[in-house]
Amino acid sequence: MTKRRPAAAFTAVLASFSLVLAACGGDDDDDAEPAAADEPADEPADEPADEPAADAFSVAIVSPSARNDAAFSQSIVDAVNAVGESRSLDIQISDGLFVVEDAAAAIRGYAEEGVDLVIAHGSQYGGPLQEIAPDFPETAFAWGTALDTFGLPNVSSYSVRSDQGGYVMGVIAAELSAAGNIGIVGPIEVGDAKLYVDGFAAGAVAQRADIDVNINYIESFSDVALAQEAATAFVANGADVLTGTAQMVVGATGVAQAEGIPWFGTQSNQTSLGPDIVVASQVYHWEVVLEDIIAGIDGGSLGGETYVLTLENGGLEIEFNDGFELDPEVRTLGEDTAAGIADGSISTGIE
């Protein structure tokens, strides 16, 4: 059984977390000001790579939250760095730009500098990008998560079937839940966040029809305090497995860590948020997309294509935490489920 609950008001200040994060993948009215753990809160980072080679391909990332958020923004930063392992890249990052106008200024600024590929990593950036890209026909742009190039030949778009990994981990979660009670902390009910939540719930119910799956969309990608409150409420109501998506999950993982409750992560590997309680993470390998985009640019095509990460194309991967003592048979069940989704023999049922 799947249940949704509305977010509750919560005004306490969460002082136990040093990472204050901003919205990703959608609009967020939260006024909290983002910062990476090693950056001042009053100015987003803009950090070029050290002395790139003269022939280096230049890439700029504009993202709405901290580059080390263990979630959405980190997923694209990790991917660009992965591409940089096989070719020379000049990488610049402007993170923490949850204010769309600030992000638009950064996108335009990078285009004016002549950056080869400007990545607008946030679906809320679509409007500004649609206006900016035509002004720079010799610059390649990419953005997500979305499947719309606006009909522009220099814009690529990318998205992700996050329901697939969500389904796999829902199956595993159903096996781990002794109480038959799972809590899911969602941000805003849109995009890859909604796909993940729906997929996780579907997988849990498919594995165990009588499982109780409770979902709370807190209406924010970045409100750590609300995420903590939602997770606390789930535990109080008997949940013994938790998951969630977006940067605000540091609030929820803190509760899971304190209670010793298994946690499932998504977007980036979240083992660092709870080495003893994170079971596995669905990791977005955007490098699968970026390698194709950059190859196209090398060949003279600046965009016009859409891309989707899946388990089949290797853009999604279930990364297990070896520090969590998972029954080998349950792990095999998860791996077999992932393989079945990849080869088409298992469907998540999510459109």
C-alpha positions in Angstrom: 0.0 0.0 0.0 1.3 3.4 -1.0 0.3 6.5 1.0 1.2 10.2 0.4 1.2 12.7 3.2 1.4 16.5 3.0 4.4 18.4 4.3 4.1 19.8 7.8 5.3 23.2 8.9 8.7 23.2 10.6 10.6 26.2 11.9 13.4 24.9 14.0 17.0 25.6 12.8 18.9 22.5 12.1 22.4 23.3 13.5 23.8 19.8 13.1 24.4 20.0 9.4 27.2 22.2 8.0 26.0 21.8 4.4 23.2 24.2 3.5 21.9 23.2 0.0 19.8 24.8 -2.7 17.1 23.6 -5.1 17.8 21.3 -8.1 15.9 19.9 -11.0 12.9 22.1 -10.5 11.6 25.4 -9.0 11.9 25.8 -5.2 10.5 28.8 -3.2 12.7 28.0 -0.3 14.8 31.1 0.8 17.7 29.2 2.4 21.0 30.3 1.0 23.2 27.5 -0.3 26.8 26.8 0.3 29.2 24.0 0.0 30.9 22.8 3.2 34.2 24.4 2.2 32.8 27.6 0.6 31.5 30.8 2.1 27.7 31.0 2.0 27.4 34.4 0.4 29.0 33.7 -2.9 28.8 30.6 -5.2 32.0 29.1 -6.4 33.4 29.8 -9.9 36.5 27.6 -10.1 38.5 27.0 -13.2 40.8 24.0 -13.6 44.5 24.5 -12.9 46.5 25.6 -16.0 44.6 23.5 -18.7 46.5 22.5 -21.9 46.3 24.9 -24.7 44.1 22.5 -26.8 41.8 21.5 -23.9 38.1 21.3 -24.5 36.4 23.8 -22.2 33.3 22.9 -20.2 31.4 25.1 -17.8 28.8 23.8 -15.3 26.1 26.0 -13.9 24.2 24.2 -11.1 21.6 25.2 -8.5 23.2 23.6 -5.4 26.6 22.9 -4.0 29.0 20.8 -6.2 29.5 18.4 -3.2 25.9 18.0 -2.3 26.0 14.1 -2.6 23.0 14.5 -4.9 22.0 16.4 -8.1 24.8 18.9 -8.6 27.5 16.5 -7.6 26.3 14.0 -10.2 27.1 16.3 -13.1 30.4 17.5 -11.5 31.5 13.9 -11.0 30.5 13.1 -14.6 32.5 15.9 -16.1 35.5 14.9 -14.1 35.1 11.3 -15.3 35.2 12.6 -18.9 38.3 14.5 -18.0 40.1 11.3 -17.1 40.3 10.4 -20.8 40.7 13.8 -22.5 42.1 17.2 -21.6 39.3 19.4 -20.2 39.3 23.0 -19.0 36.5 22.8 -16.3 34.8 25.8 -14.7 32.0 25.5 -12.1 29.4 28.0 -10.9 27.4 26.3 -8.2 24.8 27.3 -5.7 22.9 29.3 -8.3 19.4 28.5 -7.2 18.3 32.0 -8.2 17.5 31.6 -11.9 18.5 35.2 -12.8 22.0 34.6 -11.3 22.3 31.3 -13.2 21.3 33.0 -16.5 24.0 35.6 -16.0 26.6 32.8 -15.5 25.4 30.9 -18.6 25.6 34.0 -20.7 29.0 34.9 -19.2 30.5 31.6 -20.1 29.1 31.8 -23.6 30.7 35.3 -24.0 34.0 33.8 -22.9 33.9 31.3 -25.7 33.5 28.1 -23.6 33.0 25.1 -25.9 30.2 23.5 -23.9 28.0 25.2 -21.3 26.0 22.9 -19.1 22.9 24.3 -17.4 22.2 21.6 -14.9 18.7 22.3 -13.7 15.3 22.1 -15.4 14.5 25.6 -14.0 17.2 27.0 -16.4 15.2 26.1 -19.5 13.6 29.5 -20.0 16.8 31.5 -19.8 18.7 29.0 -22.0 16.0 29.3 -24.7 16.7 33.0 -24.8 20.5 32.9 -24.5 21.4 30.0 -26.9 20.3 31.8 -30.1 22.6 34.7 -29.3 25.6 32.3 -29.4 25.2 30.0 -32.4 28.8 28.9 -32.2 28.5 27.7 -28.6 27.1 24.3 -27.6 24.7 24.2 -24.7 23.3 21.2 -22.7 20.7 21.1 -20.0 18.6 18.8 -18.0 16.7 17.1 -16.7 14.5 17.7 -19.7 13.8 16.4 -23.2 13.5 19.7 -25.1 16.1 21.3 -27.3 13.7 24.1 -28.2 14.4 23.3 -31.9 17.8 24.9 -31.5 20.8 23.3 -33.3 23.2 24.2 -30.5 21.2 22.9 -27.6 21.3 19.3 -26.3 19.0 18.0 -23.5 19.3 15.1 -21.1 17.1 13.2 -18.7 17.1 10.0 -16.7 14.8 7.0 -16.0 15.3 7.2 -12.3 12.3 5.0 -11.7 14.5 2.1 -12.9 17.0 2.2 -10.1 14.3 3.2 -7.7 12.4 0.1 -8.5 15.5 -2.1 -7.9 16.1 -0.6 -4.5 12.4 -0.8 -3.6 12.6 -4.5 -4.2 15.6 -4.7 -1.9 14.0 -2.4 0.7 10.9 -4.7 0.9 13.2 -7.6 1.8 14.9 -5.6 4.5 11.8 -4.1 6.2 10.9 -6.4 9.1 8.0 -4.0 10.0 6.7 -3.9 6.5 6.8 -0.1 6.7 8.9 2.2 4.4 9.2 6.0 4.4 10.1 8.1 1.3 11.1 11.7 1.7 10.4 13.5 -1.6 11.2 17.1 -2.6 8.7 18.5 -5.2 6.6 16.0 -7.2 8.3 16.6 -10.5 10.9 15.3 -12.9 13.5 12.7 -11.9 12.5 13.1 -8.2 8.9 11.9 -8.9 10.1 9.1 -11.2 12.5 7.8 -8.4 9.8 7.9 -5.7 7.2 6.2 -8.0 9.7 3.6 -9.0 10.8 2.8 -5.5 7.2 2.4 -4.3 6.4 0.2 -7.3 9.4 -2.0 -6.7 8.6 -2.4 -3.0 4.9 -3.3 -3.6 5.8 -5.7 -6.5 8.1 -7.6 -4.1 5.8 -7.6 -1.2 2.1 -6.7 -1.8 1.3 -6.0 1.8 4.2 -3.5 2.3 3.2 0.0 3.7 5.0 2.7 1.7 4.5 6.2 3.0 5.5 9.2 0.8 5.9 12.8 2.0 6.7 15.5 -0.6 8.0 18.3 1.5 7.7 20.9 -1.4 11.4 21.8 -1.3 14.6 20.5 -2.8 16.8 22.1 -0.1 15.0 22.3 3.2 17.1 20.1 5.4 15.0 20.7 8.5 11.8 19.6 6.8 13.5 16.5 5.5 14.6 15.7 9.0 11.1 16.3 10.3 9.6 14.0 7.7 12.0 11.2 8.4 11.5 11.6 12.1 7.7 11.3 11.6 8.2 8.2 9.5 10.3 6.5 12.2 7.8 7.5 14.9 5.1 5.7 12.8 7.1 2.5 12.6 9.1 2.9 9.4 12.3 0.8 9.5 13.6 1.6 6.0 14.0 5.1 4.5 14.9 6.8 1.2 14.6 10.1 -0.5 15.9 12.3 -3.2 17.5 15.8 -3.7 20.0 17.7 -1.6 17.7 18.0 1.4 18.2 14.3 2.2 21.1 15.1 4.5 18.3 15.9 7.0 16.7 12.5 6.5 20.0 10.5 6.4 20.9 12.1 9.8 17.8 10.6 11.2 18.5 7.2 9.6 22.0 7.3 11.0 20.9 8.1 14.5 18.2 5.4 14.5 20.3 2.8 12.7 17.8 2.5 9.9 18.8 1.4 6.4 18.9 4.2 3.8 18.8 4.0 0.0 20.4 6.9 -2.0 20.0 8.3 -5.5 21.6 10.7 -8.0 25.1 10.3 -6.4 26.7 7.7 -4.2 25.5 8.7 -0.7 27.6 6.2 1.3 29.5 9.2 2.8 26.2 10.4 4.4 25.9 7.2 6.4 28.6 4.6 6.0 26.8 2.2 8.3 23.3 2.6 7.1 23.4 3.3 3.3 22.5 0.0 1.6 23.0 1.2 -2.0 22.8 4.2 -4.3 21.4 4.7 -7.7 24.2 6.8 -9.4 23.6 9.0 -12.4 26.6 8.6 -14.8 26.0 11.6 -16.9 29.4 11.0 -18.6 27.5 8.5 -20.9 25.6 11.5 -22.2 28.5 14.0 -22.1 30.8 11.7 -24.1 28.2 11.6 -26.9 27.6 15.4 -26.8 31.3 16.2 -26.9 31.9 13.7 -29.7 29.2 15.4 -31.7 30.8 18.8 -31.0 34.1 17.5 -32.2 32.4 16.3 -35.3 30.8 19.7 -36.0 27.3 19.1 -34.4 26.6 21.6 -31.6 23.4 20.0 -30.4 19.8 19.2 -31.4 19.8 15.8 -29.7 18.1 14.4 -26.6 19.6 11.8 -24.3 18.2 9.6 -21.5 20.2 7.6 -18.9 19.0 4.0 -18.3 20.2 0.8 -16.7 20.5 -0.6 -20.2 22.9 2.1 -21.6 25.0 2.2 -18.4 24.0 5.7 -17.5 22.4 4.3 -14.3 24.2 2.1 -11.9 23.3 0.5 -8.6 26.4 1.0 -6.4 26.2 -1.1 -3.3 27.9 -0.1 0.0 30.2 -2.9 1.0 30.2 -1.4 4.5 26.6 -2.5 4.9 26.0 -6.1 5.8 23.5 -7.0 3.1 22.4 -10.7 2.8 24.1 -12.0 -0.4 20.8 -13.5 -1.6 19.1 -10.1 -1.3 21.9 -8.4 -3.2 21.6 -11.0 -5.9 17.8 -10.3 -6.0 18.6 -6.7 -6.6 21.2 -7.4 -9.3 18.9 -9.8 -11.1 16.1 -7.1 -11.0 18.4 -4.5 -12.4 19.4 -7.0 -15.2 15.8 -7.7 -15.9 14.9 -4.0 -16.3 18.0 -3.5 -18.5 17.0 -6.4 -20.9 13.3 -5.5 -20.9 12.0 -8.6 -19.1 11.0 -6.5 -16.1 9.0 -3.3 -16.3 8.7 -0.7 -13.6 5.2 0.1 -14.7 6.0 3.8 -14.7 5.3 5.9 -17.8 
